[in-house]
Amino acid sequence: MRRAETSVRHLLPRWDFRRLLATRLAAQFGDGVLQAALAGTVLFNPQRAADPLDVALGFAVLLLPYSVVGPFAGVWLDRWSRRQVLVRAGLVRAALVAGLAALVWAGVAGAGFYVVGLAVFSVNRFVLSALSAALPHTADEPSLVSANALSTTCGAVATVGGGAVAVGLLQLGDAGDGAYALLTLAAAVPYLVAAGVVSRFSREHLGPDHPAGSPALSLREVAAGMVAGAQHAWERPPAAAALAVITAHRLCFGLVTLMSMLLFRNTFTTGGLVPGGLAGLGLVVAAGAGGSLLAAAVTPAVVRRLGKARWVSVLLAGAGPALVALSLPFLPVTAVLVGLVLGFVGQAVKICVDTTLQESMEDDFRGRVFSVYDTLVNVSYVTALLAAALLLPPSGISVALVVTVGAVYAVSAVASLRIAR
């Protein structure tokens, strides 16, 4: 009976779970379209040029300021109706994407482009935090591992699907500011669909159960709320360990991400089984989605046998040697396999981390804790991108960086195993 209650089959009959899942799929499909459009604009648009440091600084400008937005997001998600947050975020994102498309069309770069991009990504963090904080309201506690496996993996696949559609459309014509602007604008459609789907919930259905005070906040109250969320996680060792593990993984992911971008932009330029350019990078992303699907399929069953902490230790211990062995040949085919491994490890770890936080946190703190979580993820990712930009040559080939990634995973595996014991 226990297994039946924790299966996907047990979740899908729930209308509220299906509706929240549909909201996630629409929103993250739009994310995929937008990310492909912006990646093409910055990296592969013949009308623009960017070196590794430009790319990393672009990510920093877009993502690091979320560390300022994040505290507000977390505190507000424990004070506002999460349904209302998701509805309004979808509408705001659609409007901002239209403005961003206009900038791309006009060939605008620099501060104006990044400010609007920052606004879009900041709203994205509200959406992802709200979806995670709301999930326990659509699934019972024994089903949370399966619910996270299905939701986050389907969301990741939807993102890849949106990116694949965007890349496919680009192959039909000449790439340039006009084409990338139209793709950027297309991302507004799924954002509006997501807002329409989630609007069918009642205002109270997704929590918080007991709103933590008035939504009107001073900076002092925001800081106090953020500190309270961090303390709430720190007082629960499984939650603190989960946050440390995901931070280490995102550091590795950021290093490998910039390496892959440079390899497919400057080194893997000839045709073959795996093409160069944006199409080849798209295959890496698709392989990551395949790894995510595999992780979602096996993680719930493995967690029932090993537990979340031991499964995370196994993942980290295997990731280091696998990534070093596959990365060092610096071949297009092995780069795609690296994407597969990172997708599997990253998704399996995320499922365990999300579930640990949802199980460990009281509902009235979930928004703030997931805000701390997202801030750590963004800061570690951008830090890794900046480090990679300074370490990597334009070719993207660096044995030292590959060995560093393997070492970080090895140290993380040992630490995680000690905590598990």
TAGIQUI-V222692 format. One record per run of one state. SS is the DSSP state (a for helix, b for strand, c for the rest). FROM is the first residue (numbers start at 1). TO is the last residue. If there is no record, write none. Layout:
<<SS	FROM	TO> <SS	FROM	TO>>
//
This chain:
<<c	1	1> <a	2	5> <c	6	7> <a	8	12> <c	13	14> <a	15	44> <c	45	51> <a	52	63> <c	64	65> <a	66	77> <c	78	81> <a	82	105> <c	106	110> <a	111	135> <c	136	140> <a	141	170> <c	171	176> <a	177	198> <c	199	218> <a	219	234> <c	235	236> <a	237	267> <c	268	276> <a	277	306> <c	307	307> <a	308	327> <c	328	331> <a	332	360> <c	361	362> <a	363	391> <c	392	398> <a	399	420> <c	421	421>>
//
